[in-house]
Amino acid sequence: MNEDSGEPAVRKFYDSLTAHEPAGVELHCEPDRRLPVAPNEFVVLGHYRGDGWRAPFAHVLTTKDGKILSLRQITDTRCWPDLMAAS
């Protein structure tokens, strides 16, 4: 793994998400595959899940200087429950 590739930043980003789950809402972000598409760009395929639901996602992440510069998210929002009502 090339440390300049941005891969460590992507890994750290997903590892940190579990520490920031909303209180009172079961919400997990689980990456399944990380695909490098350019030296500092990655597509991450995975799913969000909670109590009785699951929604697929694709994230496109751009890194710079070892940090996440941008994240574009594509997800199937019809799979998401009304999380605002749950909190």
mmCIF file as gemmi writes it, N, C-alpha and C atoms, coordinates in Angstrom:
data_model
loop_
_atom_site.group_PDB
_atom_site.id
_atom_site.type_symbol
_atom_site.label_atom_id
_atom_site.label_alt_id
_atom_site.label_comp_id
_atom_site.label_asym_id
_atom_site.label_entity_id
_atom_site.label_seq_id
_atom_site.pdbx_PDB_ins_code
_atom_site.Cartn_x
_atom_site.Cartn_y
_atom_site.Cartn_z
_atom_site.occupancy
_atom_site.B_iso_or_equiv
_atom_site.pdbx_formal_charge
_atom_site.auth_seq_id
_atom_site.auth_asym_id
_atom_site.pdbx_PDB_model_num
ATOM 1 N N . MET Axp A 1 ? 0.855 -1.189 0 1 0 ? 1 A 1
ATOM 2 C CA . MET Axp A 1 ? 0 0 0 1 0 ? 1 A 1
ATOM 3 C C . MET Axp A 1 ? 0.891 1.239 0 1 0 ? 1 A 1
ATOM 4 N N . ASN Axp A 2 ? 0.575 2.154 -0.847 1 0 ? 2 A 1
ATOM 5 C CA . ASN Axp A 2 ? 1.294 3.42 -0.937 1 0 ? 2 A 1
ATOM 6 C C . ASN Axp A 2 ? 0.652 4.409 0.032 1 0 ? 2 A 1
ATOM 7 N N . GLU Axp A 3 ? 1.416 4.881 1.014 1 0 ? 3 A 1
ATOM 8 C CA . GLU Axp A 3 ? 0.868 5.81 2.016 1 0 ? 3 A 1
ATOM 9 C C . GLU Axp A 3 ? 0.394 7.115 1.379 1 0 ? 3 A 1
ATOM 10 N N . ASP Axp A 4 ? 0.952 7.485 0.207 1 0 ? 4 A 1
ATOM 11 C CA . ASP Axp A 4 ? 0.533 8.704 -0.477 1 0 ? 4 A 1
ATOM 12 C C . ASP Axp A 4 ? -0.742 8.507 -1.28 1 0 ? 4 A 1
ATOM 13 N N . SER Axp A 5 ? -1.236 7.278 -1.351 1 0 ? 5 A 1
ATOM 14 C CA . SER Axp A 5 ? -2.401 6.978 -2.181 1 0 ? 5 A 1
ATOM 15 C C . SER Axp A 5 ? -3.703 7.486 -1.588 1 0 ? 5 A 1
ATOM 16 N N . GLY Axp A 6 ? -3.722 7.786 -0.319 1 0 ? 6 A 1
ATOM 17 C CA . GLY Axp A 6 ? -4.955 8.194 0.343 1 0 ? 6 A 1
ATOM 18 C C . GLY Axp A 6 ? -5.667 7.043 1.02 1 0 ? 6 A 1
ATOM 19 N N . GLU Axp A 7 ? -5.225 5.816 0.771 1 0 ? 7 A 1
ATOM 20 C CA . GLU Axp A 7 ? -5.874 4.648 1.372 1 0 ? 7 A 1
ATOM 21 C C . GLU Axp A 7 ? -5.917 4.716 2.899 1 0 ? 7 A 1
ATOM 22 N N . PRO Axp A 8 ? -4.847 5.144 3.589 1 0 ? 8 A 1
ATOM 23 C CA . PRO Axp A 8 ? -4.946 5.253 5.052 1 0 ? 8 A 1
ATOM 24 C C . PRO Axp A 8 ? -6.037 6.225 5.506 1 0 ? 8 A 1
ATOM 25 N N . ALA Axp A 9 ? -6.223 7.322 4.791 1 0 ? 9 A 1
ATOM 26 C CA . ALA Axp A 9 ? -7.266 8.295 5.147 1 0 ? 9 A 1
ATOM 27 C C . ALA Axp A 9 ? -8.646 7.689 4.971 1 0 ? 9 A 1
ATOM 28 N N . VAL Axp A 10 ? -8.831 6.924 3.908 1 0 ? 10 A 1
ATOM 29 C CA . VAL Axp A 10 ? -10.124 6.282 3.66 1 0 ? 10 A 1
ATOM 30 C C . VAL Axp A 10 ? -10.41 5.257 4.76 1 0 ? 10 A 1
ATOM 31 N N . ARG Axp A 11 ? -9.433 4.451 5.087 1 0 ? 11 A 1
ATOM 32 C CA . ARG Axp A 11 ? -9.601 3.445 6.139 1 0 ? 11 A 1
ATOM 33 C C . ARG Axp A 11 ? -9.932 4.11 7.474 1 0 ? 11 A 1
ATOM 34 N N . LYS Axp A 12 ? -9.205 5.169 7.821 1 0 ? 12 A 1
ATOM 35 C CA . LYS Axp A 12 ? -9.429 5.884 9.083 1 0 ? 12 A 1
ATOM 36 C C . LYS Axp A 12 ? -10.829 6.498 9.126 1 0 ? 12 A 1
ATOM 37 N N . PHE Axp A 13 ? -11.285 7.049 7.996 1 0 ? 13 A 1
ATOM 38 C CA . PHE Axp A 13 ? -12.62 7.643 7.919 1 0 ? 13 A 1
ATOM 39 C C . PHE Axp A 13 ? -13.691 6.618 8.286 1 0 ? 13 A 1
ATOM 40 N N . TYR Axp A 14 ? -13.652 5.442 7.673 1 0 ? 14 A 1
ATOM 41 C CA . TYR Axp A 14 ? -14.678 4.429 7.955 1 0 ? 14 A 1
ATOM 42 C C . TYR Axp A 14 ? -14.53 3.849 9.354 1 0 ? 14 A 1
ATOM 43 N N . ASP Axp A 15 ? -13.31 3.724 9.843 1 0 ? 15 A 1
ATOM 44 C CA . ASP Axp A 15 ? -13.112 3.241 11.215 1 0 ? 15 A 1
ATOM 45 C C . ASP Axp A 15 ? -13.696 4.22 12.232 1 0 ? 15 A 1
ATOM 46 N N . SER Axp A 16 ? -13.669 5.514 11.926 1 0 ? 16 A 1
ATOM 47 C CA . SER Axp A 16 ? -14.148 6.523 12.88 1 0 ? 16 A 1
ATOM 48 C C . SER Axp A 16 ? -15.664 6.681 12.874 1 0 ? 16 A 1
ATOM 49 N N . LEU Axp A 17 ? -16.352 6.198 11.854 1 0 ? 17 A 1
ATOM 50 C CA . LEU Axp A 17 ? -17.801 6.417 11.763 1 0 ? 17 A 1
ATOM 51 C C . LEU Axp A 17 ? -18.562 5.761 12.904 1 0 ? 17 A 1
ATOM 52 N N . THR Axp A 18 ? -18.135 4.629 13.36 1 0 ? 18 A 1
ATOM 53 C CA . THR Axp A 18 ? -18.878 3.965 14.43 1 0 ? 18 A 1
ATOM 54 C C . THR Axp A 18 ? -18.835 4.77 15.724 1 0 ? 18 A 1
ATOM 55 N N . ALA Axp A 19 ? -17.839 5.599 15.889 1 0 ? 19 A 1
ATOM 56 C CA . ALA Axp A 19 ? -17.745 6.423 17.093 1 0 ? 19 A 1
ATOM 57 C C . ALA Axp A 19 ? -18.692 7.616 17.056 1 0 ? 19 A 1
ATOM 58 N N . HIS Axp A 20 ? -19.331 7.866 15.921 1 0 ? 20 A 1
ATOM 59 C CA . HIS Axp A 20 ? -20.191 9.041 15.769 1 0 ? 20 A 1
ATOM 60 C C . HIS Axp A 20 ? -21.628 8.679 15.404 1 0 ? 20 A 1
ATOM 61 N N . GLU Axp A 21 ? -22.113 7.546 15.878 1 0 ? 21 A 1
ATOM 62 C CA . GLU Axp A 21 ? -23.493 7.159 15.601 1 0 ? 21 A 1
ATOM 63 C C . GLU Axp A 21 ? -24.439 8.032 16.421 1 0 ? 21 A 1
ATOM 64 N N . PRO Axp A 22 ? -25.568 8.437 15.821 1 0 ? 22 A 1
ATOM 65 C CA . PRO Axp A 22 ? -26.522 9.281 16.548 1 0 ? 22 A 1
ATOM 66 C C . PRO Axp A 22 ? -27.07 8.562 17.78 1 0 ? 22 A 1
ATOM 67 N N . ALA Axp A 23 ? -27.229 9.28 18.872 1 0 ? 23 A 1
ATOM 68 C CA . ALA Axp A 23 ? -27.766 8.706 20.105 1 0 ? 23 A 1
ATOM 69 C C . ALA Axp A 23 ? -29.201 8.25 19.886 1 0 ? 23 A 1
ATOM 70 N N . GLY Axp A 24 ? -29.518 7.068 20.343 1 0 ? 24 A 1
ATOM 71 C CA . GLY Axp A 24 ? -30.877 6.559 20.27 1 0 ? 24 A 1
ATOM 72 C C . GLY Axp A 24 ? -31.272 6.001 18.919 1 0 ? 24 A 1
ATOM 73 N N . VAL Axp A 25 ? -30.371 5.999 17.942 1 0 ? 25 A 1
ATOM 74 C CA . VAL Axp A 25 ? -30.683 5.497 16.609 1 0 ? 25 A 1
ATOM 75 C C . VAL Axp A 25 ? -29.64 4.455 16.242 1 0 ? 25 A 1
ATOM 76 N N . GLU Axp A 26 ? -30.113 3.269 15.853 1 0 ? 26 A 1
ATOM 77 C CA . GLU Axp A 26 ? -29.168 2.257 15.403 1 0 ? 26 A 1
ATOM 78 C C . GLU Axp A 26 ? -28.851 2.523 13.931 1 0 ? 26 A 1
ATOM 79 N N . LEU Axp A 27 ? -27.628 2.926 13.666 1 0 ? 27 A 1
ATOM 80 C CA . LEU Axp A 27 ? -27.194 3.26 12.309 1 0 ? 27 A 1
ATOM 81 C C . LEU Axp A 27 ? -25.734 2.863 12.164 1 0 ? 27 A 1
ATOM 82 N N . HIS Axp A 28 ? -25.468 1.946 11.275 1 0 ? 28 A 1
ATOM 83 C CA . HIS Axp A 28 ? -24.109 1.473 11.038 1 0 ? 28 A 1
ATOM 84 C C . HIS Axp A 28 ? -23.757 1.658 9.567 1 0 ? 28 A 1
ATOM 85 N N . CYS Axp A 29 ? -22.558 2.117 9.306 1 0 ? 29 A 1
ATOM 86 C CA . CYS Axp A 29 ? -22.036 2.268 7.952 1 0 ? 29 A 1
ATOM 87 C C . CYS Axp A 29 ? -20.985 1.185 7.767 1 0 ? 29 A 1
ATOM 88 N N . GLU Axp A 30 ? -21.241 0.253 6.853 1 0 ? 30 A 1
ATOM 89 C CA . GLU Axp A 30 ? -20.357 -0.888 6.693 1 0 ? 30 A 1
ATOM 90 C C . GLU Axp A 30 ? -19.821 -0.974 5.265 1 0 ? 30 A 1
ATOM 91 N N . PRO Axp A 31 ? -18.574 -0.573 5.071 1 0 ? 31 A 1
ATOM 92 C CA . PRO Axp A 31 ? -17.971 -0.685 3.742 1 0 ? 31 A 1
ATOM 93 C C . PRO Axp A 31 ? -17.655 -2.153 3.441 1 0 ? 31 A 1
ATOM 94 N N . ASP Axp A 32 ? -17.962 -2.58 2.228 1 0 ? 32 A 1
ATOM 95 C CA . ASP Axp A 32 ? -17.693 -3.953 1.817 1 0 ? 32 A 1
ATOM 96 C C . ASP Axp A 32 ? -16.473 -4.036 0.897 1 0 ? 32 A 1
ATOM 97 N N . ARG Axp A 33 ? -16.317 -3.046 0.006 1 0 ? 33 A 1
ATOM 98 C CA . ARG Axp A 33 ? -15.193 -3.038 -0.937 1 0 ? 33 A 1
ATOM 99 C C . ARG Axp A 33 ? -14.67 -1.63 -1.118 1 0 ? 33 A 1
ATOM 100 N N . ARG Axp A 34 ? -13.348 -1.508 -1.16 1 0 ? 34 A 1
ATOM 101 C CA . ARG Axp A 34 ? -12.685 -0.23 -1.459 1 0 ? 34 A 1
ATOM 102 C C . ARG Axp A 34 ? -11.971 -0.408 -2.78 1 0 ? 34 A 1
ATOM 103 N N . LEU Axp A 35 ? -12.317 0.421 -3.747 1 0 ? 35 A 1
ATOM 104 C CA . LEU Axp A 35 ? -11.749 0.301 -5.085 1 0 ? 35 A 1
ATOM 105 C C . LEU Axp A 35 ? -10.997 1.573 -5.444 1 0 ? 35 A 1
ATOM 106 N N . PRO Axp A 36 ? -9.67 1.52 -5.546 1 0 ? 36 A 1
ATOM 107 C CA . PRO Axp A 36 ? -8.939 2.711 -5.995 1 0 ? 36 A 1
ATOM 108 C C . PRO Axp A 36 ? -9.195 2.92 -7.486 1 0 ? 36 A 1
ATOM 109 N N . VAL Axp A 37 ? -9.598 4.131 -7.86 1 0 ? 37 A 1
ATOM 110 C CA . VAL Axp A 37 ? -9.871 4.42 -9.27 1 0 ? 37 A 1
ATOM 111 C C . VAL Axp A 37 ? -8.901 5.444 -9.851 1 0 ? 37 A 1
ATOM 112 N N . ALA Axp A 38 ? -8.149 6.086 -8.983 1 0 ? 38 A 1
ATOM 113 C CA . ALA Axp A 38 ? -7.112 7.047 -9.38 1 0 ? 38 A 1
ATOM 114 C C . ALA Axp A 38 ? -6.183 7.154 -8.17 1 0 ? 38 A 1
ATOM 115 N N . PRO Axp A 39 ? -5.028 7.788 -8.319 1 0 ? 39 A 1
ATOM 116 C CA . PRO Axp A 39 ? -4.098 7.848 -7.18 1 0 ? 39 A 1
ATOM 117 C C . PRO Axp A 39 ? -4.722 8.374 -5.885 1 0 ? 39 A 1
ATOM 118 N N . ASN Axp A 40 ? -5.636 9.311 -5.961 1 0 ? 40 A 1
ATOM 119 C CA . ASN Axp A 40 ? -6.259 9.882 -4.763 1 0 ? 40 A 1
ATOM 120 C C . ASN Axp A 40 ? -7.781 9.849 -4.832 1 0 ? 40 A 1
ATOM 121 N N . GLU Axp A 41 ? -8.32 8.84 -5.504 1 0 ? 41 A 1
ATOM 122 C CA . GLU Axp A 41 ? -9.779 8.716 -5.59 1 0 ? 41 A 1
ATOM 123 C C . GLU Axp A 41 ? -10.164 7.252 -5.413 1 0 ? 41 A 1
ATOM 124 N N . PHE Axp A 42 ? -11.229 7.041 -4.62 1 0 ? 42 A 1
ATOM 125 C CA . PHE Axp A 42 ? -11.672 5.699 -4.28 1 0 ? 42 A 1
ATOM 126 C C . PHE Axp A 42 ? -13.185 5.612 -4.409 1 0 ? 42 A 1
ATOM 127 N N . VAL Axp A 43 ? -13.664 4.452 -4.821 1 0 ? 43 A 1
ATOM 128 C CA . VAL Axp A 43 ? -15.089 4.137 -4.754 1 0 ? 43 A 1
ATOM 129 C C . VAL Axp A 43 ? -15.22 3.082 -3.664 1 0 ? 43 A 1
ATOM 130 N N . VAL Axp A 44 ? -16.103 3.338 -2.728 1 0 ? 44 A 1
ATOM 131 C CA . VAL Axp A 44 ? -16.339 2.398 -1.634 1 0 ? 44 A 1
ATOM 132 C C . VAL Axp A 44 ? -17.784 1.929 -1.753 1 0 ? 44 A 1
ATOM 133 N N . LEU Axp A 45 ? -17.957 0.624 -1.86 1 0 ? 45 A 1
ATOM 134 C CA . LEU Axp A 45 ? -19.283 0.016 -1.923 1 0 ? 45 A 1
ATOM 135 C C . LEU Axp A 45 ? -19.574 -0.615 -0.577 1 0 ? 45 A 1
ATOM 136 N N . GLY Axp A 46 ? -20.792 -0.455 -0.11 1 0 ? 46 A 1
ATOM 137 C CA . GLY Axp A 46 ? -21.151 -1.025 1.179 1 0 ? 46 A 1
ATOM 138 C C . GLY Axp A 46 ? -22.624 -0.858 1.448 1 0 ? 46 A 1
ATOM 139 N N . HIS Axp A 47 ? -22.955 -0.839 2.715 1 0 ? 47 A 1
ATOM 140 C CA . HIS Axp A 47 ? -24.355 -0.688 3.101 1 0 ? 47 A 1
ATOM 141 C C . HIS Axp A 47 ? -24.451 -0.018 4.467 1 0 ? 47 A 1
ATOM 142 N N . TYR Axp A 48 ? -25.563 0.663 4.628 1 0 ? 48 A 1
ATOM 143 C CA . TYR Axp A 48 ? -25.966 1.154 5.937 1 0 ? 48 A 1
ATOM 144 C C . TYR Axp A 48 ? -26.937 0.112 6.479 1 0 ? 48 A 1
ATOM 145 N N . ARG Axp A 49 ? -26.946 -0.05 7.79 1 0 ? 49 A 1
ATOM 146 C CA . ARG Axp A 49 ? -27.931 -0.959 8.381 1 0 ? 49 A 1
ATOM 147 C C . ARG Axp A 49 ? -28.336 -0.451 9.751 1 0 ? 49 A 1
ATOM 148 N N . GLY Axp A 50 ? -29.517 -0.877 10.136 1 0 ? 50 A 1
ATOM 149 C CA . GLY Axp A 50 ? -30.045 -0.527 11.443 1 0 ? 50 A 1
ATOM 150 C C . GLY Axp A 50 ? -30.962 -1.624 11.911 1 0 ? 50 A 1
ATOM 151 N N . ASP Axp A 51 ? -31.865 -1.284 12.785 1 0 ? 51 A 1
ATOM 152 C CA . ASP Axp A 51 ? -32.788 -2.263 13.353 1 0 ? 51 A 1
ATOM 153 C C . ASP Axp A 51 ? -33.819 -2.68 12.308 1 0 ? 51 A 1
ATOM 154 N N . GLY Axp A 52 ? -33.556 -3.772 11.618 1 0 ? 52 A 1
ATOM 155 C CA . GLY Axp A 52 ? -34.51 -4.308 10.65 1 0 ? 52 A 1
ATOM 156 C C . GLY Axp A 52 ? -34.461 -3.686 9.267 1 0 ? 52 A 1
ATOM 157 N N . TRP Axp A 53 ? -33.441 -2.925 8.947 1 0 ? 53 A 1
ATOM 158 C CA . TRP Axp A 53 ? -33.34 -2.327 7.618 1 0 ? 53 A 1
ATOM 159 C C . TRP Axp A 53 ? -31.901 -2.335 7.136 1 0 ? 53 A 1
ATOM 160 N N . ARG Axp A 54 ? -31.757 -2.199 5.831 1 0 ? 54 A 1
ATOM 161 C CA . ARG Axp A 54 ? -30.446 -2.203 5.185 1 0 ? 54 A 1
ATOM 162 C C . ARG Axp A 54 ? -30.56 -1.407 3.895 1 0 ? 54 A 1
ATOM 163 N N . ALA Axp A 55 ? -29.574 -0.561 3.625 1 0 ? 55 A 1
ATOM 164 C CA . ALA Axp A 55 ? -29.581 0.269 2.409 1 0 ? 55 A 1
ATOM 165 C C . ALA Axp A 55 ? -28.181 0.261 1.787 1 0 ? 55 A 1
ATOM 166 N N . PRO Axp A 56 ? -28.077 -0.097 0.511 1 0 ? 56 A 1
ATOM 167 C CA . PRO Axp A 56 ? -26.768 -0.095 -0.145 1 0 ? 56 A 1
ATOM 168 C C . PRO Axp A 56 ? -26.29 1.331 -0.398 1 0 ? 56 A 1
ATOM 169 N N . PHE Axp A 57 ? -24.954 1.489 -0.492 1 0 ? 57 A 1
ATOM 170 C CA . PHE Axp A 57 ? -24.398 2.786 -0.856 1 0 ? 57 A 1
ATOM 171 C C . PHE Axp A 57 ? -23.175 2.612 -1.736 1 0 ? 57 A 1
ATOM 172 N N . ALA Axp A 58 ? -22.863 3.676 -2.451 1 0 ? 58 A 1
ATOM 173 C CA . ALA Axp A 58 ? -21.581 3.848 -3.134 1 0 ? 58 A 1
ATOM 174 C C . ALA Axp A 58 ? -21.08 5.224 -2.734 1 0 ? 58 A 1
ATOM 175 N N . HIS Axp A 59 ? -19.861 5.278 -2.254 1 0 ? 59 A 1
ATOM 176 C CA . HIS Axp A 59 ? -19.22 6.545 -1.892 1 0 ? 59 A 1
ATOM 177 C C . HIS Axp A 59 ? -18.045 6.762 -2.836 1 0 ? 59 A 1
ATOM 178 N N . VAL Axp A 60 ? -17.907 7.967 -3.323 1 0 ? 60 A 1
ATOM 179 C CA . VAL Axp A 60 ? -16.735 8.352 -4.11 1 0 ? 60 A 1
ATOM 180 C C . VAL Axp A 60 ? -15.966 9.347 -3.256 1 0 ? 60 A 1
ATOM 181 N N . LEU Axp A 61 ? -14.762 8.945 -2.846 1 0 ? 61 A 1
ATOM 182 C CA . LEU Axp A 61 ? -13.944 9.774 -1.963 1 0 ? 61 A 1
ATOM 183 C C . LEU Axp A 61 ? -12.714 10.266 -2.699 1 0 ? 61 A 1
ATOM 184 N N . THR Axp A 62 ? -12.404 11.538 -2.502 1 0 ? 62 A 1
ATOM 185 C CA . THR Axp A 62 ? -11.179 12.135 -3.023 1 0 ? 62 A 1
ATOM 186 C C . THR Axp A 62 ? -10.332 12.527 -1.818 1 0 ? 62 A 1
ATOM 187 N N . THR Axp A 63 ? -9.033 12.21 -1.886 1 0 ? 63 A 1
ATOM 188 C CA . THR Axp A 63 ? -8.131 12.534 -0.787 1 0 ? 63 A 1
ATOM 189 C C . THR Axp A 63 ? -7.055 13.505 -1.257 1 0 ? 63 A 1
ATOM 190 N N . LYS Axp A 64 ? -6.505 14.22 -0.304 1 0 ? 64 A 1
ATOM 191 C CA . LYS Axp A 64 ? -5.385 15.127 -0.579 1 0 ? 64 A 1
ATOM 192 C C . LYS Axp A 64 ? -4.588 15.275 0.707 1 0 ? 64 A 1
ATOM 193 N N . ASP Axp A 65 ? -3.289 15.139 0.605 1 0 ? 65 A 1
ATOM 194 C CA . ASP Axp A 65 ? -2.394 15.287 1.76 1 0 ? 65 A 1
ATOM 195 C C . ASP Axp A 65 ? -2.82 14.396 2.928 1 0 ? 65 A 1
ATOM 196 N N . GLY Axp A 66 ? -3.276 13.179 2.62 1 0 ? 66 A 1
ATOM 197 C CA . GLY Axp A 66 ? -3.628 12.227 3.665 1 0 ? 66 A 1
ATOM 198 C C . GLY Axp A 66 ? -4.955 12.472 4.353 1 0 ? 66 A 1
ATOM 199 N N . LYS Axp A 67 ? -5.792 13.344 3.774 1 0 ? 67 A 1
ATOM 200 C CA . LYS Axp A 67 ? -7.102 13.653 4.367 1 0 ? 67 A 1
ATOM 201 C C . LYS Axp A 67 ? -8.201 13.511 3.312 1 0 ? 67 A 1
ATOM 202 N N . ILE Axp A 68 ? -9.426 13.309 3.78 1 0 ? 68 A 1
ATOM 203 C CA . ILE Axp A 68 ? -10.576 13.253 2.878 1 0 ? 68 A 1
ATOM 204 C C . ILE Axp A 68 ? -10.882 14.671 2.414 1 0 ? 68 A 1
ATOM 205 N N . LEU Axp A 69 ? -10.856 14.896 1.121 1 0 ? 69 A 1
ATOM 206 C CA . LEU Axp A 69 ? -11.149 16.204 0.543 1 0 ? 69 A 1
ATOM 207 C C . LEU Axp A 69 ? -12.628 16.316 0.187 1 0 ? 69 A 1
ATOM 208 N N . SER Axp A 70 ? -13.197 15.226 -0.346 1 0 ? 70 A 1
ATOM 209 C CA . SER Axp A 70 ? -14.62 15.243 -0.688 1 0 ? 70 A 1
ATOM 210 C C . SER Axp A 70 ? -15.184 13.83 -0.632 1 0 ? 70 A 1
ATOM 211 N N . LEU Axp A 71 ? -16.487 13.771 -0.408 1 0 ? 71 A 1
ATOM 212 C CA . LEU Axp A 71 ? -17.221 12.512 -0.412 1 0 ? 71 A 1
ATOM 213 C C . LEU Axp A 71 ? -18.536 12.743 -1.134 1 0 ? 71 A 1
ATOM 214 N N . ARG Axp A 72 ? -18.767 11.959 -2.167 1 0 ? 72 A 1
ATOM 215 C CA . ARG Axp A 72 ? -20.058 11.963 -2.856 1 0 ? 72 A 1
ATOM 216 C C . ARG Axp A 72 ? -20.752 10.654 -2.521 1 0 ? 72 A 1
ATOM 217 N N . GLN Axp A 73 ? -22.025 10.74 -2.158 1 0 ? 73 A 1
ATOM 218 C CA . GLN Axp A 73 ? -22.754 9.566 -1.7 1 0 ? 73 A 1
ATOM 219 C C . GLN Axp A 73 ? -23.917 9.257 -2.629 1 0 ? 73 A 1
ATOM 220 N N . ILE Axp A 74 ? -24.05 7.986 -2.94 1 0 ? 74 A 1
ATOM 221 C CA . ILE Axp A 74 ? -25.207 7.487 -3.672 1 0 ? 74 A 1
ATOM 222 C C . ILE Axp A 74 ? -25.791 6.38 -2.799 1 0 ? 74 A 1
ATOM 223 N N . THR Axp A 75 ? -27.063 6.504 -2.43 1 0 ? 75 A 1
ATOM 224 C CA . THR Axp A 75 ? -27.714 5.48 -1.615 1 0 ? 75 A 1
ATOM 225 C C . THR Axp A 75 ? -29.183 5.375 -2.003 1 0 ? 75 A 1
ATOM 226 N N . ASP Axp A 76 ? -29.769 4.244 -1.73 1 0 ? 76 A 1
ATOM 227 C CA . ASP Axp A 76 ? -31.183 4.013 -2.012 1 0 ? 76 A 1
ATOM 228 C C . ASP Axp A 76 ? -31.993 4.482 -0.805 1 0 ? 76 A 1
ATOM 229 N N . THR Axp A 77 ? -32.477 5.722 -0.853 1 0 ? 77 A 1
ATOM 230 C CA . THR Axp A 77 ? -33.16 6.3 0.303 1 0 ? 77 A 1
ATOM 231 C C . THR Axp A 77 ? -34.505 5.645 0.591 1 0 ? 77 A 1
ATOM 232 N N . ARG Axp A 78 ? -35.072 4.925 -0.361 1 0 ? 78 A 1
ATOM 233 C CA . ARG Axp A 78 ? -36.321 4.224 -0.082 1 0 ? 78 A 1
ATOM 234 C C . ARG Axp A 78 ? -36.126 3.124 0.964 1 0 ? 78 A 1
ATOM 235 N N . CYS Axp A 79 ? -34.906 2.648 1.089 1 0 ? 79 A 1
ATOM 236 C CA . CYS Axp A 79 ? -34.608 1.606 2.076 1 0 ? 79 A 1
ATOM 237 C C . CYS Axp A 79 ? -34.479 2.159 3.484 1 0 ? 79 A 1
ATOM 238 N N . TRP Axp A 80 ? -34.308 3.471 3.602 1 0 ? 80 A 1
ATOM 239 C CA . TRP Axp A 80 ? -34.079 4.084 4.912 1 0 ? 80 A 1
ATOM 240 C C . TRP Axp A 80 ? -35.395 4.249 5.661 1 0 ? 80 A 1
ATOM 241 N N . PRO Axp A 81 ? -35.426 3.907 6.936 1 0 ? 81 A 1
ATOM 242 C CA . PRO Axp A 81 ? -36.623 4.192 7.748 1 0 ? 81 A 1
ATOM 243 C C . PRO Axp A 81 ? -36.65 5.683 8.063 1 0 ? 81 A 1
ATOM 244 N N . ASP Axp A 82 ? -37.719 6.121 8.669 1 0 ? 82 A 1
ATOM 245 C CA . ASP Axp A 82 ? -37.809 7.528 9.084 1 0 ? 82 A 1
ATOM 246 C C . ASP Axp A 82 ? -36.977 7.696 10.358 1 0 ? 82 A 1
ATOM 247 N N . LEU Axp A 83 ? -35.694 7.973 10.189 1 0 ? 83 A 1
ATOM 248 C CA . LEU Axp A 83 ? -34.784 8.05 11.333 1 0 ? 83 A 1
ATOM 249 C C . LEU Axp A 83 ? -35.077 9.244 12.225 1 0 ? 83 A 1
ATOM 250 N N . MET Axp A 84 ? -35.618 10.311 11.662 1 0 ? 84 A 1
ATOM 251 C CA . MET Axp A 84 ? -35.946 11.478 12.484 1 0 ? 84 A 1
ATOM 252 C C . MET Axp A 84 ? -37.046 11.115 13.483 1 0 ? 84 A 1
ATOM 253 N N . ALA Axp A 85 ? -37.994 10.288 13.088 1 0 ? 85 A 1
ATOM 254 C CA . ALA Axp A 85 ? -39.071 9.876 13.993 1 0 ? 85 A 1
ATOM 255 C C . ALA Axp A 85 ? -38.538 8.986 15.101 1 0 ? 85 A 1
ATOM 256 N N . ALA Axp A 86 ? -37.437 8.289 14.831 1 0 ? 86 A 1
ATOM 257 C CA . ALA Axp A 86 ? -36.876 7.36 15.816 1 0 ? 86 A 1
ATOM 258 C C . ALA Axp A 86 ? -36.067 8.088 16.882 1 0 ? 86 A 1
ATOM 259 N N . SER Axp A 87 ? -35.634 9.319 16.602 1 0 ? 87 A 1
ATOM 260 C CA . SER Axp A 87 ? -34.773 9.993 17.583 1 0 ? 87 A 1
ATOM 261 C C . SER Axp A 87 ? -35.567 10.871 18.514 1 0 ? 87 A 1
